[in-house]
Amino acid sequence: GGGAGSGNKFLVPGATVATMLMLGILHARRLYDDKKVEDRKEKGIEPEFSPDVKASFMKLLPLRSMSRFWGHLMEMQIPVFLRPTVYKAWARAFHSDLEEAALPLENYASLQEFFVRKLKEGSRPIDTDPNCLVSPVDGKILQIGEIRGPGALIDQVKGFSYSVSSLLGTNSNLHINDLEEEKSEEDLSGVVDVPGAKSWWCVSLASPKRQNPMSMRPKRGIFYCVIYLKPGDYHRVHSPVDWNILRRRHFSGRLFPQNERAVQTIRNLYIENERVVLEGEWKEGFIALAAIGATNIGSIRLFIEPEIQTNKPTAKLVPSERPDERMYEPGGTGVVVKKGEEVAAFYMG
Amino acid sequence: STVVLVFQAPVSEMRNGQAISNFEFSVRNGDKVKVGEAIGR
């Protein structure tokens, strides 16, 4: 028994050392990979799509259960005297700016409350130029551009793209197609698709030679902007323009991580992940905003529809084809939202 | 997490021999942005 006892005596410390060693090696490998990414960026080498074994391994992980467990952990109440220490440690680790928090740190009962904090009045002045779109979130611009030609693709990263219709939903108001020659100008007129109305958006990407040169209407293109929010960023979503939100689509999907390494290695990241799409119209025509969740930040709440539930345990393993869709005020003008107004927030878990 | 904006806006075109410049982004890939800052005009 003694031998076995002494064997057991070394088991726990041995396992602990081995785990710490493994975590240390993983962390060092992570630092090395990040250093490589930084070096490439400094040399102006644009990251390219390079799927690896880890990415395919991701599909096997119970990401949704991990995400929901993380959410429960983040909602645990922290004793008041410990709150400033915990939130300062979080701010140091994720480069958050504590000065902007609207409330004293003691007022945030949990890390979740701190994560979805409001900012002090005036922390984010809204550009009032009527001809500009403003950023709806704090973050880093990953991709911007104009969508051209058939397929209407957006780059996930150099070497891999996805289609707008798979991001927004195949029954989006945005019909991307190349117009035939005989379509007249009025077919291009975009009037919002509202049940009962006799009109619909047809936003063509017909090549300029096909569009009627004599028409007085300004030609319109479709543009996109992809913004990545780091864990330490302010995570409320504001309105980029004055617009009417006409419909909401919720795709339950998966919860792959969304960090820069994931963008470069996981195929179809944005069109497989859980996301909420708000679609409507602004003074220049169609506009849509897709809020896409990740493993650690898997929940999206809408201030215009508080009852919506995301990151549910029952979400189908295989991303459901048909998203859950809702028309706001069918037949009406939808929900009118001003530029800079809060429309949603990301939550952890 | 990630936010993707997709929107319609006027494109640059020639009219009566004049170039009318329309929507242009005021940010580039890799830029840090904050809520409320212009990303295009």
Interface residues (C-beta under 8 A of the other chain):
Chain A: K41 R124 P125 I126 D127 D129 N131 C132 L133 V134 S135 P136 V137 D138 G139 K140 I141 L142 Q143 I144 E146 I147 I154 V164 L167 L168 L174 G190 V203 P208 P218 K219 R220 G221 I222 F223 Y224 C225 V226 I227 Y228 L229 Y234 H235 R236 V237 H238 P240 V241 Q258 Y270 W282 E284 G285 F286 I287 A288 L289 A290 A291 I292 G293 A294 I297 G340 F346
Chain B: S1 T2 V3 V4 L5 V6 F7 Q8 A9 P10 V11 E13 I20 N22 F23 F25 S26 V27 R28 N29 G30 D31 K32 V33 K34 V35 G36 E37 A38 I39 G40 R41
